[in-house]
Amino acid sequence: MARKENEMPNSLLPPEERHLTPDQVEALDKRRDLGHTFLVIAGQFAVIATVLLLWVGQDLTYSPGWAHPMAYYFAIACGIIAVMGIAGIVLRRGTPRVD
């Protein structure tokens, strides 16, 4: 069974990625690896934020005035989760689904 000249052996690739040069493929892989790294960092900070959430209520209830360090740490962790998560998703766009 002979393949057509335009038929790709890997049909999971999106159409815009089927005719890339090796340098472009390498750049694409590096971009996706960086996106994956950002998503891992966001996941790790999500675990940290979950643990911080255990103390935020107590901190907001019992700490006087503006002294709420756990609430501030929690807000910073949530900001890092949002920034790294969005950046990771944007950098990994176009990744084919693995079934």
Legacy VTK file of the C-alpha trace (Angstrom):
# vtk DataFile Version 3.0
C-alpha trace
ASCII
DATASET POLYDATA
POINTS 99 float
0.000 0.000 0.000
1.775 3.136 -1.191
1.248 6.508 0.447
0.326 9.620 -1.422
3.115 12.151 -1.794
1.433 14.694 0.549
0.347 12.192 3.185
2.160 12.482 6.509
3.219 9.441 8.528
2.212 11.278 11.747
-1.330 12.525 11.270
-1.535 13.786 14.874
0.483 16.889 13.964
-1.544 20.031 13.369
-1.523 21.135 9.706
0.569 24.253 10.418
3.367 22.107 11.911
3.679 19.544 9.141
6.164 21.464 6.997
8.534 22.966 9.573
12.292 23.002 9.188
14.400 21.187 11.814
15.368 24.525 13.408
11.722 25.535 13.680
10.851 22.169 15.231
13.627 22.609 17.784
12.381 26.111 18.682
8.827 24.769 18.981
9.988 21.972 21.285
11.910 24.419 23.474
8.844 26.683 23.706
6.627 23.765 24.694
9.181 22.537 27.247
9.280 25.989 28.835
5.470 26.028 28.904
5.445 22.633 30.594
7.965 23.905 33.165
5.730 26.897 33.924
2.735 24.589 34.376
4.731 22.430 36.807
5.722 25.534 38.796
2.069 26.625 38.890
1.082 23.175 40.158
3.707 23.253 42.890
2.549 26.675 44.019
-1.038 25.380 44.013
-0.008 22.799 46.608
1.737 25.507 48.644
-1.322 27.766 48.382
-3.539 24.919 49.595
-1.394 24.549 52.706
-1.337 28.334 53.214
-5.127 28.381 52.970
-5.239 26.401 56.216
-3.769 29.395 58.075
-5.280 32.327 56.169
-8.594 32.354 58.061
-6.885 32.276 61.422
-4.413 34.936 60.302
-7.172 37.276 59.114
-9.207 36.702 62.283
-6.561 37.042 64.978
-3.734 39.170 63.552
-4.020 42.851 64.487
-4.200 45.681 61.950
-2.399 45.128 58.653
-0.165 42.360 60.025
-1.472 39.398 58.035
1.632 37.665 56.693
-0.098 34.383 55.789
-2.777 36.228 53.834
-0.078 38.114 51.948
1.858 34.917 51.220
-1.367 33.297 50.024
-2.130 36.247 47.723
1.408 36.145 46.301
1.167 32.383 45.748
-2.193 32.810 43.955
-0.635 35.499 41.749
2.260 33.206 40.860
-0.197 30.396 40.074
-2.192 32.651 37.746
0.825 34.122 35.927
2.721 30.841 35.530
-0.417 28.887 34.624
-1.503 31.308 31.909
2.050 31.617 30.550
2.410 27.831 30.510
-0.871 27.321 28.669
0.007 29.984 26.106
3.475 28.528 25.499
2.144 24.984 25.144
-0.637 25.884 22.713
-0.822 23.638 19.707
0.289 20.565 21.612
-1.442 17.525 20.145
-3.662 15.564 22.529
-2.326 12.261 23.767
-5.087 9.665 23.842
LINES 1 100
99 0 1 2 3 4 5 6 7 8 9 10 11 12 13 14 15 16 17 18 19 20 21 22 23 24 25 26 27 28 29 30 31 32 33 34 35 36 37 38 39 40 41 42 43 44 45 46 47 48 49 50 51 52 53 54 55 56 57 58 59 60 61 62 63 64 65 66 67 68 69 70 71 72 73 74 75 76 77 78 79 80 81 82 83 84 85 86 87 88 89 90 91 92 93 94 95 96 97 98
